[in-house]
Amino acid sequence: MPPENQTERPPVCDYEGSDYQAAFWDAGERAYENRVEGIALKRLLPKNGELLLEIGAGAGRNTPRYGGYKKVVLLDFSRTQLKQARDRLGANERYTYVAADVYRLPFVPGLFDAATMIRVLHHMADAPQALRQIREVLRPQAAFILEYANKLNLKAIFRYLLRRQDWSPFTHEAVEFAKLNFDFHPAAIRNWLKAEGFSPPRQLTVSHFRISLLKRLVPLSLLVAMDSLFQWTGSLWQLTPSVFVKAQAVGETPLAEPGTFFRCPECGHNLPDKREEDLECAGCSRRWGFQDGIYDFKEPLKD
Ligand SMILES: C[S@@+](CC[C@H](N)C(=O)[O-])C[C@H]1O[C@@H](n2cnc3c(N)ncnc32)[C@H](O)[C@@H]1O
């Protein structure tokens, strides 16, 4: 469906100017989470490929984990996050930096043979709409690795049973625990994936031991090894705060034609196959900027 026919644009959690990478990861004592996420990604993502789309790439924390892909497109709504990613990863020609909204992806259908979305879905007020957009730009059989925040986690279950939390972790609707921060039920995620054209997912549970006291007392390598073992139980039950799934794109999608890449996020017309310059849409005459190594599809250029 061309972007112009889409329903209203859902709100976006804006990371413009945020020090997320420095505050949350670099200084946040989250070595455990970072390492166990790396293990899950390695287990799920096909080792090699042509073109991978990293959705909500942020400052590029995970990008070095995609070394088997010839090219990686880092997409994020925040220009400053992408700038940080570019500063860290460099102006390597393997990487394309794209500022855009996942609800309005600026790519032709059937382009990517893999996509990842790690720690991003929890900002989606309309998760099915985001999944629909992602499915459209994937080739048939493309792998999609998705991480989501799980409302059915042990802590939430205990808190609910002890009446210290009013929302139920057992029901399928998402819970917005802070503005534009959502936890999802695993069954809802599986249903949405199926409805939007993905195969039943393979599931790994991640961050079993995300408890400050444990992280302080138990050596990091031991905690990581235990989490790595327990991740396989994700195929049986999902009770961790974080779940990684791998789904494949199923059904018909035309492959992107050679020489096509970007499309106008406003009218859906293919954009000229030029690189590293502003792009003018022949369909609606909007112009999209290229600045500081980043393609910008957030807002068209003003004359
Ligand atoms: C919690 S950070 C995660 C960054 C990275 N994936 C990681 O795991 O380190 C969430 C990222 O999603 C991006 N994001 C949120 N909503 C978005 C949207 N609608 N379209 C594109 N990116 C979005 C934010 O700008 C932010 O960089």
The ligand as a Gaussian input file, in Angstrom:
#p B3LYP/6-31G(d) Opt

LIG

0 1
 C       16.165000       2.196000      23.235000
 S       16.895000       2.809000      21.771000
 C       17.656000       1.326000      21.112000
 C       18.814000       1.584000      20.196000
 C       19.525000       0.306000      19.684000
 N       18.633000      -0.541000      18.927000
 C       20.112000      -0.453000      20.850000
 O       19.589000      -1.536000      21.167000
 O       21.099000       0.002000      21.410000
 C       15.476000       3.008000      20.729000
 C       15.790000       3.643000      19.384000
 O       14.616000       3.554000      18.557000
 C       14.491000       4.750000      17.830000
 N       13.079000       4.925000      17.445000
 C       12.024000       5.106000      18.291000
 N       10.893000       5.249000      17.561000
 C       11.247000       5.187000      16.255000
 C       10.513000       5.281000      15.019000
 N        9.198000       5.481000      14.996000
 N       11.199000       5.141000      13.860000
 C       12.550000       4.957000      13.868000
 N       13.283000       4.858000      14.999000
 C       12.642000       4.959000      16.173000
 C       14.981000       5.816000      18.796000
 O       15.340000       7.006000      18.130000
 C       16.152000       5.116000      19.491000
 O       17.378000       5.358000      18.846000

